Amino acid sequence: MLQPCGPAAGGRVRIVIFTHSLISDWNHGNAHFLRGIASELIARGHDLRIFEPRDGWSLRNLLDDYGPAAIDEFHAAFPHLQSEFYTPESLDLDNADLILVHEWNDPDLVARIGRYRAHHDDCCVLFHDTHHRSVTDPSSMAAYDLGHYDGVLAYGGAIRDIYLQNRWAPRAWTWHEAADTRVFYQHAGDYEGDLVWIGNWGDGERERELREFLIEPVKALGLRARVYGVRYPTHALEMLADAGIEYGGWLPNYRVPEVFAQFRVTVHVPRGPYASQLPGIPTIRPFEAMACGIPLISAPWNDCEGLFRTGEDYLTARDGDEMRRCLQMVLEDEALARRLSEHGLETICRRHTCGHRVDELMRTCAMLADSKAPSGRTVGVTGAS
């Protein structure tokens, strides 16, 4: 069994993170990355506080569907991770070296933290964008007041460029998501089926693509397949049933590696905005799949930032017919499946763990601190590697 991998670094920093939810990953994929970043920061000895709203949309839906047991299970899986519920009146930002604010937060909160930054020059405040709203709903992103922020961490170069071109923020950097290799690594297991897909139906952003690259190929090949995720409307469930695909409902992300071990292949089906308008952004699912060593076949997306080795780390299918052929090859050729598994995992361990991303974060913050300090003396955030 392959063990978790990734670089380590040192240097104590006082960090505050504002997220939509640490506890719930119900239709909230950013929780995956945040948990990995938080685990890495804690392991390096940093002083970390995480705030989330008491009545966040994701947490509310998780409780409605699965009750308090789901929260208990989260705490059992991540006993080292804690979040604090906040109200605007209860915020305590004093003595923070670094404040990281995710884009799925109320604009009033974002502005209030910006005003705090305006009076605390020894604190670094960064906005973190992991969504496609910059192109699909730009007015909502323009409503955020980032004038006092030190900059934006965008999970793709295309989004970074939008912030700079629109002058929404003074600075912006690319900060891709990555795999939490403390959780996502290869598990031993016996195969129960051929194909598994883990993803939410969403708001019709990839219905056509799911038909072409998942449902129809599975039906044509007669594969034993299972799908996990939330927000599947009745007609989507009917399509799955017609193709003989089992629907598993919500799957907590920390159970995903065990499920991957039960299947021989998975697919990646990007949402429409990422395939057509935001090149270079794979979202977090391919990172997690490769970290678990399951062979991956993807619908088209443009890896213009060179994150992976296309054809070595994963296969790309240009249309539904090619997806059927790729699936058949991987399922019939054990050597090919093994090569994809090994190469994808090697790329993750070399470049795309949460440890790598924390290194990048600390380098960015140290650069900002150096730019503020008189005579080059570093203040505020330290610990860059």
N, C-alpha and C positions, 0 to 999 in steps of 0.2 A: 504494500500500500504506500502510495506517495504521500509524503508529509507536507504540511504547509511550508511555504518558502517566502522570502522577501528580505530586503535590507533592513538594517536597524540604525538608529542614530540617537544622539543624546541631547541634553539641554532643556532645562525646565522652563516652561512658559505657562502663564495664567490665561486660559482660553475660555471663552463663552461662545456657545453655538445656539442660534435660534433656528428651530426647524419646525416644519408642520407636525411631524411626529417622529419620535425615536421608537416608541412602543409599537405602533401599528405600521405594517407594510401592506395593508389592504388598499390596493390600487395606488400604492405610494412607493414606487421603486427607489426613490431617493433614500429611503430608510436603509436599504441594503448597504449602499456606499457609506452613509453616515455611520452606521454601526461599525463598519470596518475601520473608518478613519478614527472614530472615537476609541476603539479597542487599541489601535496602534499608538495613539497619543497617550493613553493611559499606560500602556506597556513601556513607553519611553520615559515615564515619570512625570508627565506634564499634569498640571492642575486644571481639571476640565469640569465645566458646568454646562449642562444642556437644558434649554428651556423649550417647552412646547405649550400651545394653548390647551386649556382644560377641555374644551369642547370642539376639538379639531375634527374636520370632516372625515378623515380616514379612520381615526380612533372611534368616532361615533358609529360609523358603518360596521367596523369590526365588532363592536359591542352588540349592535343590533343583530348581527348575523350569528355570532358565536359566543357572546356573553363573556363574563369576567374570566372564564377558564382560559381564553386565548391570551389575556394579559398575564395570567399566572404562568402560562407556558413560555411566554417571552422572557420573563424574569428568570425562569429555570434555565433557559438556553443561554442567557446573557447575564449572569449574576453580577458581573462587574460593571454593567451599564445602568445608569439611573438618569432619569430626566425629572425636571421640576416643572410643575404646572405654574403658569404665571398669569397675572392680570396686569394691565398697563400700570396700575398703581404699585405693583409689588416688584418692579424691575430693580435689580441691584447689579450695576455694572462697574462699581468702583474697583480699582486695582487690576482690571483686565488688561493684559498685554495685547490680546488679539480677540476680536469679535467677528464671528462668521455668521452671516444672515442669509438664510436660503430664500429664494424668490417666492416660494409658496408661503409667504407671510403677509399680514395686513399692511397696506401702504402706510397707514398711520404709525405702526410700529417701526417700519423701516425708516420713516422720516424722524421719529423720535430718537432712534439710535444714531442717526446722522447728526442730529443736534448735539447729542452727547459728544460725539467725535470732534465737533467743531471747537469744544472747550477742553479737549484732552489730547494734546498733541503727542503724548507718549503712548497712545493706544492706536493700534492698527485695526481698521474696520473694513471688511471685505464683503461684497454681495456675491452670492453663489447662485448661478443660473443653470438649471438642468432641465429645461423644457423648451418646447418649440414655439412658445407664445411670441417670441421676438419677431417671428415671421407670420404666424397665424393670427395673432391678436396684438399688434404692435402698440396700439393705444393703451392697453392695460400695462405694458411694460414702461411706456413713457410716463405713466402716472407715478412711478416710483421716484422719489426725490433722493438721488444719489450724489448730490453736489458736494457733500462733506465726506463722502466715503473715499477711502484710499484707492479703491478700484473694484473690479469685477473679476471673479473667477468663472469663466464660461466653459461648459463641457464640450466645446468644439471651437475650432478656429472661425467657422462661419458665424457663430453667435458672438464671439469676441469682436469680430469685425463690425457687426451690426451696432454694438454698443459704441464703438469708436466713431463710426460713420455718422450715427445719429446724435453723437455727443451726449449720450445718456449718462456717461461716467467719465471721469478724468483719465482713467487707465483701465486696461482689461488684459487678462492673460488667459491662455487656454489651460484648463485643468480637467483632463478627461477623467471619467469614472474608472474604476478598476475593481479587481476581485479581492474580496476579503478572504485571504487564503488561510486564515484561522478556521474558517467555516467551510469554504469552498475548496475541497481537495478530493482526490480520487478515493472512493470507498470501494471495498470489496463487496460483491453481491452477485446473486444469480439473476439472469435475465427473466423478466416476466412478460416482456413485450418487445416490439421492434422499435417503435418511435414514441417519443414523448415531446410535447410542446408545452412550455410554461409561459403564459402571458395573458393579459387582460384583453377583453374584447374592445373596450374603449368606446369611443363615440362615432363609430363608423369610419375611423381614419384608415383602416386597412381591411375592410370587409372583402373587397375584391381580391386583395392580395392573399388573404387567408383562404379564400376559395381556391385560388389558382395554385398556391405554393404549399398548402397543407391539406385541405380537405379533399380536393379532387385527386391528388397523387396517392394519398392513403387509400381512398376508395378504389382507385384503379389497380393498385398493387395488392389489395386485400391485406393490408398490414394490421398487426395488433397494435393499436395506438391509444394513447391517453392524452387528454388536454386538461391543464389546470389553469385557473384564473377566475376573475370575478367580472360582473357586469355583462354577462352573456344574456341577451334577450331571447325570447322564446324561439324566434326563427333561427337564431344561431345554434341553439341546442338541438333543434330539429335537423339542421344540416349535419351536425356532428353525429347524431344518431343514425341518419340515413347513410353516412359513410362508415358506420360501424366503429366510430371513435367513442371511447368511454370518456365521460366528463367527470373530473375529480373535484371541481369547486376550488375554493381558496386553498392555497398551499403556503404556509409560512416559509419565508425564504431560507431559514436555517434547516428546513427539512429537504430542500431541493437536492443537495448532494446525494442523499440516500435514494431519492427517486431516480436521479440520473443513473445510478448504479444498476437500476433494474431494467434499463432500456439500452438499445444498441446504437441509437442515433437520435439527434435532435435537429431542429431547424430554427433558423432566425428569420422572422418576417417583420422588417422595419415598418413603422407607421409611415403613412404617406409623406408627411412633411420632411422626414429624415431621408427618405429615398429621393425626393424630388427637389427640395429647397435648401436642405442643410447637409451638404456633403461632409464626410469626415466624422460623423457622429454615429457610432453603432448602438448607443445606449448600453446599459450594463449587462444585458443578458448574454451576449457572446463572451465577455470576459469571464463570467461565472461558469458558463458551459465548458470553455477551454480549461479553466482551472480544475474542473472535475474530471477532465480527460475523456469526455464523451465526444465522439466525432460530430462535427457540425457542418450543416449545409445551409447556405444563406440565400434568400432572395436578394435581388440586386441592391447594392448600396455602394457609394463611391468612397473608398478608403483613401481619399486624397491626402491624408496626413500620415499615411504609411504606418498605421498602428500594427498591422498584421502582415503576414506573407500569404497573400491570396493564392489558393491552389496547394499550399503546404500546411498552413494552420487550419484552414477550412476550405470547403468547395463553394463555388458560387453557381447558382442555377439562374439562367437568364429568363426562363419562362417555365410554365407548368410541365411541359414535356421534358425539359432538361432536368427539372427537379425529380421527376419520376426516374429518369436514367441515373442520376446521381445517387438517389436513395437505393436503387437496385444494386449499383456498384458497391456502395459501402456495406450493404447488408450481405452481399455475396462474397466480397473480397476481404478476408480478415487482415491481410497484410496492409491494404489501403486504410482500413479502419484504424489499425494500430499506428500507422504513420501519422495520420491526422491527429490522433489522440496525443502522441508524443510531441509532435511539432507545436501544436496549439499550447500545450502545457508549458513547453520550454519558453515560448514567447511570453506567456503570462509571468512566469517566474523571473524572467530576465528584465521585463519592462513594465508590467501592468499589475502590480499588487498595491494594496493600500499603503504599504510601507514606502513604495516609490512615490506615491502621491503626497504623503506627509513630508517626504524629503523636498518635493517641489514646493509645497506650501511654505515650509520653513525658509527655503531659499528666497522666495518671493517676499516674505515678510521681513527677512533680514535686510534685503536690498532696500525696501521701503524705509526701514529704521535707519540704515546708513545715510539715506538721502536726507533725513530730517536732522541728523545729529551734527552739532558743530564740530569742525575739524575732523570729520570722519568718525567720531566716536559713536558706536552703536548704542541705541537706547531702545527701550520697549521690548520688542520681540527679539529673542536670540535663539540659538540652537540650530542654525542652518547647517546642512551637511554639504 
